[in-house]
């Protein structure tokens, strides 16, 4: 019982740190963007439109567009994971007072974050213009 209480105390101590909330916020942002893109993707699915399970009316996509969107989704996943990794590395390096490496890691975290958000926003703009 003491071990469980100790673990809960450690959990609440971690929730008081701003670094924890930064990580949770980034995960929520990437999850929200992935949800929005996937909801548009399901509206444009040909099988769901054939079975009349979707309310969206989108033009039929060619194979090249589908492959391009699939590769974009994979790159979004990789860049989101890279962003989270660089933020974690920045926080660890900042704690160890390695300022040069921490600044470099923060720089890359910002770049990968912008690329990830850019990919998802581009997919949202594409689906918004492709579907009525």
C-alpha atoms as an extended CHARMM CRD file, in Angstrom:
* protein
*
       132  EXT
         1         1  UNK       CA              0.0000000000        0.0000000000        0.0000000000  PROA      1               0.0000000000
         2         2  UNK       CA              2.8920000000        2.3520000000        0.7700000000  PROA      2               0.0000000000
         3         3  UNK       CA              4.3320000000        1.7710000000       -2.6890000000  PROA      3               0.0000000000
         4         4  UNK       CA              1.0710000000        2.7900000000       -4.3300000000  PROA      4               0.0000000000
         5         5  UNK       CA              0.8580000000        5.9390000000       -2.1920000000  PROA      5               0.0000000000
         6         6  UNK       CA              4.4860000000        6.7830000000       -3.0260000000  PROA      6               0.0000000000
         7         7  UNK       CA              3.8010000000        6.3260000000       -6.7490000000  PROA      7               0.0000000000
         8         8  UNK       CA              0.7380000000        8.5720000000       -6.5580000000  PROA      8               0.0000000000
         9         9  UNK       CA              2.7720000000       11.2340000000       -4.7590000000  PROA      9               0.0000000000
        10        10  UNK       CA              5.4140000000       11.0340000000       -7.4920000000  PROA      10              0.0000000000
        11        11  UNK       CA              2.6820000000       11.3000000000      -10.1220000000  PROA      11              0.0000000000
        12        12  UNK       CA              1.2330000000       14.4460000000       -8.5480000000  PROA      12              0.0000000000
        13        13  UNK       CA              4.7340000000       15.9030000000       -8.1990000000  PROA      13              0.0000000000
        14        14  UNK       CA              5.2850000000       15.3710000000      -11.9290000000  PROA      14              0.0000000000
        15        15  UNK       CA              1.9450000000       16.9960000000      -12.7550000000  PROA      15              0.0000000000
        16        16  UNK       CA              3.0790000000       20.1680000000      -10.9810000000  PROA      16              0.0000000000
        17        17  UNK       CA              5.9900000000       20.6200000000      -13.4200000000  PROA      17              0.0000000000
        18        18  UNK       CA              5.4990000000       22.7770000000      -16.5180000000  PROA      18              0.0000000000
        19        19  UNK       CA              7.5750000000       20.3570000000      -18.6130000000  PROA      19              0.0000000000
        20        20  UNK       CA              4.9750000000       17.6500000000      -18.1050000000  PROA      20              0.0000000000
        21        21  UNK       CA              2.2050000000       19.9310000000      -19.3000000000  PROA      21              0.0000000000
        22        22  UNK       CA              4.2890000000       20.9740000000      -22.3180000000  PROA      22              0.0000000000
        23        23  UNK       CA              4.6170000000       17.3180000000      -23.3540000000  PROA      23              0.0000000000
        24        24  UNK       CA              0.9230000000       16.6540000000      -22.7450000000  PROA      24              0.0000000000
        25        25  UNK       CA              0.0210000000       19.7540000000      -24.7640000000  PROA      25              0.0000000000
        26        26  UNK       CA              2.1780000000       18.7080000000      -27.7200000000  PROA      26              0.0000000000
        27        27  UNK       CA              0.6960000000       15.2180000000      -27.7070000000  PROA      27              0.0000000000
        28        28  UNK       CA             -2.8290000000       16.6850000000      -27.5930000000  PROA      28              0.0000000000
        29        29  UNK       CA             -2.0380000000       19.0980000000      -30.4520000000  PROA      29              0.0000000000
        30        30  UNK       CA             -0.7150000000       16.3330000000      -32.6910000000  PROA      30              0.0000000000
        31        31  UNK       CA             -3.6240000000       14.0480000000      -31.7580000000  PROA      31              0.0000000000
        32        32  UNK       CA             -6.1310000000       16.8070000000      -32.5950000000  PROA      32              0.0000000000
        33        33  UNK       CA             -4.5120000000       17.4570000000      -35.9740000000  PROA      33              0.0000000000
        34        34  UNK       CA             -4.4340000000       13.7260000000      -36.7540000000  PROA      34              0.0000000000
        35        35  UNK       CA             -8.1070000000       13.4220000000      -35.7620000000  PROA      35              0.0000000000
        36        36  UNK       CA             -9.1370000000       16.3150000000      -38.0020000000  PROA      36              0.0000000000
        37        37  UNK       CA             -7.2330000000       14.9610000000      -40.9950000000  PROA      37              0.0000000000
        38        38  UNK       CA             -8.5210000000       11.4200000000      -40.4670000000  PROA      38              0.0000000000
        39        39  UNK       CA            -12.1240000000       12.6360000000      -40.1850000000  PROA      39              0.0000000000
        40        40  UNK       CA            -11.7970000000       14.2670000000      -43.6080000000  PROA      40              0.0000000000
        41        41  UNK       CA            -10.0720000000       11.1560000000      -44.9300000000  PROA      41              0.0000000000
        42        42  UNK       CA            -12.9510000000        8.9570000000      -43.7990000000  PROA      42              0.0000000000
        43        43  UNK       CA            -15.4070000000       11.3110000000      -45.5170000000  PROA      43              0.0000000000
        44        44  UNK       CA            -13.5270000000       10.8150000000      -48.7700000000  PROA      44              0.0000000000
        45        45  UNK       CA            -13.2490000000        7.0120000000      -48.5220000000  PROA      45              0.0000000000
        46        46  UNK       CA            -14.7510000000        5.3930000000      -51.6150000000  PROA      46              0.0000000000
        47        47  UNK       CA            -16.0250000000        2.2870000000      -49.8090000000  PROA      47              0.0000000000
        48        48  UNK       CA            -17.7800000000        4.3250000000      -47.1170000000  PROA      48              0.0000000000
        49        49  UNK       CA            -19.3650000000        6.5140000000      -49.7990000000  PROA      49              0.0000000000
        50        50  UNK       CA            -20.4960000000        3.4130000000      -51.7150000000  PROA      50              0.0000000000
        51        51  UNK       CA            -22.0800000000        1.9630000000      -48.5740000000  PROA      51              0.0000000000
        52        52  UNK       CA            -23.5560000000        5.3830000000      -47.7420000000  PROA      52              0.0000000000
        53        53  UNK       CA            -21.9790000000        5.5030000000      -44.2720000000  PROA      53              0.0000000000
        54        54  UNK       CA            -20.4630000000        8.9330000000      -44.7350000000  PROA      54              0.0000000000
        55        55  UNK       CA            -22.1310000000       12.3040000000      -44.9950000000  PROA      55              0.0000000000
        56        56  UNK       CA            -19.3660000000       13.9460000000      -47.0040000000  PROA      56              0.0000000000
        57        57  UNK       CA            -19.4780000000       14.3080000000      -50.7070000000  PROA      57              0.0000000000
        58        58  UNK       CA            -15.9920000000       14.3130000000      -52.1200000000  PROA      58              0.0000000000
        59        59  UNK       CA            -14.7050000000       13.7960000000      -55.6040000000  PROA      59              0.0000000000
        60        60  UNK       CA            -13.1400000000       10.4320000000      -56.3060000000  PROA      60              0.0000000000
        61        61  UNK       CA             -9.4090000000       10.4100000000      -55.7360000000  PROA      61              0.0000000000
        62        62  UNK       CA             -6.8590000000        8.9450000000      -58.0740000000  PROA      62              0.0000000000
        63        63  UNK       CA             -4.1800000000        6.5010000000      -56.9600000000  PROA      63              0.0000000000
        64        64  UNK       CA             -1.4560000000        9.1290000000      -57.0520000000  PROA      64              0.0000000000
        65        65  UNK       CA             -3.3890000000       11.4190000000      -54.7060000000  PROA      65              0.0000000000
        66        66  UNK       CA             -4.0590000000        8.5640000000      -52.3050000000  PROA      66              0.0000000000
        67        67  UNK       CA             -0.3870000000        7.5400000000      -52.2780000000  PROA      67              0.0000000000
        68        68  UNK       CA              0.6640000000       11.1600000000      -51.7690000000  PROA      68              0.0000000000
        69        69  UNK       CA             -1.7090000000       11.5570000000      -48.8100000000  PROA      69              0.0000000000
        70        70  UNK       CA             -0.6150000000        8.2310000000      -47.3100000000  PROA      70              0.0000000000
        71        71  UNK       CA              3.0570000000        9.2200000000      -47.5190000000  PROA      71              0.0000000000
        72        72  UNK       CA              2.1960000000       12.6240000000      -46.0520000000  PROA      72              0.0000000000
        73        73  UNK       CA              0.5110000000       10.9220000000      -43.1080000000  PROA      73              0.0000000000
        74        74  UNK       CA              3.5860000000        8.7800000000      -42.4960000000  PROA      74              0.0000000000
        75        75  UNK       CA              5.8380000000       11.8400000000      -42.6200000000  PROA      75              0.0000000000
        76        76  UNK       CA              3.4820000000       13.6540000000      -40.2330000000  PROA      76              0.0000000000
        77        77  UNK       CA              3.8230000000       10.7850000000      -37.7650000000  PROA      77              0.0000000000
        78        78  UNK       CA              7.6150000000       10.8060000000      -38.0480000000  PROA      78              0.0000000000
        79        79  UNK       CA              7.9300000000       14.5710000000      -37.6790000000  PROA      79              0.0000000000
        80        80  UNK       CA              5.5650000000       14.6110000000      -34.7000000000  PROA      80              0.0000000000
        81        81  UNK       CA              7.6640000000       11.9310000000      -33.0020000000  PROA      81              0.0000000000
        82        82  UNK       CA             10.8520000000       13.8180000000      -33.8580000000  PROA      82              0.0000000000
        83        83  UNK       CA              9.3830000000       16.9610000000      -32.3170000000  PROA      83              0.0000000000
        84        84  UNK       CA              8.5020000000       15.1630000000      -29.0930000000  PROA      84              0.0000000000
        85        85  UNK       CA             11.9620000000       13.5880000000      -28.9580000000  PROA      85              0.0000000000
        86        86  UNK       CA             13.7480000000       16.8890000000      -29.5160000000  PROA      86              0.0000000000
        87        87  UNK       CA             11.6440000000       18.5970000000      -26.8410000000  PROA      87              0.0000000000
        88        88  UNK       CA             12.4950000000       15.8150000000      -24.4160000000  PROA      88              0.0000000000
        89        89  UNK       CA             16.1750000000       16.0840000000      -25.3070000000  PROA      89              0.0000000000
        90        90  UNK       CA             16.0170000000       19.8670000000      -24.8510000000  PROA      90              0.0000000000
        91        91  UNK       CA             14.5440000000       19.4940000000      -21.3760000000  PROA      91              0.0000000000
        92        92  UNK       CA             17.1630000000       16.9300000000      -20.3430000000  PROA      92              0.0000000000
        93        93  UNK       CA             20.0340000000       19.0250000000      -21.7180000000  PROA      93              0.0000000000
        94        94  UNK       CA             18.6710000000       22.1770000000      -20.0920000000  PROA      94              0.0000000000
        95        95  UNK       CA             18.5410000000       20.3580000000      -16.7630000000  PROA      95              0.0000000000
        96        96  UNK       CA             22.1920000000       19.3010000000      -17.1890000000  PROA      96              0.0000000000
        97        97  UNK       CA             23.2120000000       22.9010000000      -18.0790000000  PROA      97              0.0000000000
        98        98  UNK       CA             24.3810000000       21.9680000000      -21.5720000000  PROA      98              0.0000000000
        99        99  UNK       CA             23.2330000000       25.2540000000      -23.0610000000  PROA      99              0.0000000000
       100       100  UNK       CA             24.7230000000       24.9360000000      -26.5590000000  PROA      100             0.0000000000
       101       101  UNK       CA             23.2820000000       21.4670000000      -27.1560000000  PROA      101             0.0000000000
       102       102  UNK       CA             19.9570000000       22.4860000000      -25.5670000000  PROA      102             0.0000000000
       103       103  UNK       CA             19.6600000000       25.4800000000      -27.8850000000  PROA      103             0.0000000000
       104       104  UNK       CA             20.4390000000       23.2780000000      -30.8800000000  PROA      104             0.0000000000
       105       105  UNK       CA             17.8480000000       20.7390000000      -29.7680000000  PROA      105             0.0000000000
       106       106  UNK       CA             15.2460000000       23.4860000000      -29.2810000000  PROA      106             0.0000000000
       107       107  UNK       CA             16.0330000000       24.7800000000      -32.7620000000  PROA      107             0.0000000000
       108       108  UNK       CA             15.3970000000       21.3490000000      -34.2900000000  PROA      108             0.0000000000
       109       109  UNK       CA             12.2660000000       20.8530000000      -32.1760000000  PROA      109             0.0000000000
       110       110  UNK       CA             10.8310000000       24.0720000000      -33.5870000000  PROA      110             0.0000000000
       111       111  UNK       CA             11.7340000000       23.0970000000      -37.1530000000  PROA      111             0.0000000000
       112       112  UNK       CA             10.2230000000       19.6070000000      -36.8680000000  PROA      112             0.0000000000
       113       113  UNK       CA              7.1530000000       20.9910000000      -35.1140000000  PROA      113             0.0000000000
       114       114  UNK       CA              6.5560000000       23.5040000000      -37.8890000000  PROA      114             0.0000000000
       115       115  UNK       CA              6.9740000000       20.7730000000      -40.5160000000  PROA      115             0.0000000000
       116       116  UNK       CA              4.5060000000       18.4810000000      -38.6840000000  PROA      116             0.0000000000
       117       117  UNK       CA              1.9120000000       21.2090000000      -38.2860000000  PROA      117             0.0000000000
       118       118  UNK       CA              2.5040000000       22.3080000000      -41.8770000000  PROA      118             0.0000000000
       119       119  UNK       CA              1.8820000000       18.7960000000      -43.1980000000  PROA      119             0.0000000000
       120       120  UNK       CA             -1.3700000000       18.4410000000      -41.2990000000  PROA      120             0.0000000000
       121       121  UNK       CA             -2.5870000000       21.9270000000      -42.2190000000  PROA      121             0.0000000000
       122       122  UNK       CA             -1.7610000000       21.2370000000      -45.8690000000  PROA      122             0.0000000000
       123       123  UNK       CA             -3.7870000000       18.0120000000      -45.6930000000  PROA      123             0.0000000000
       124       124  UNK       CA             -6.6910000000       19.8880000000      -44.0730000000  PROA      124             0.0000000000
       125       125  UNK       CA             -6.6040000000       22.5600000000      -46.7790000000  PROA      125             0.0000000000
       126       126  UNK       CA             -6.4640000000       19.8570000000      -49.4740000000  PROA      126             0.0000000000
       127       127  UNK       CA             -9.4360000000       17.9500000000      -48.0510000000  PROA      127             0.0000000000
       128       128  UNK       CA            -11.3890000000       21.1550000000      -47.4530000000  PROA      128             0.0000000000
       129       129  UNK       CA            -10.9680000000       22.1720000000      -51.0920000000  PROA      129             0.0000000000
       130       130  UNK       CA            -11.5000000000       18.6240000000      -52.3920000000  PROA      130             0.0000000000
       131       131  UNK       CA            -14.7170000000       17.9320000000      -50.5000000000  PROA      131             0.0000000000
       132       132  UNK       CA            -17.9080000000       19.9850000000      -50.5640000000  PROA      132             0.0000000000
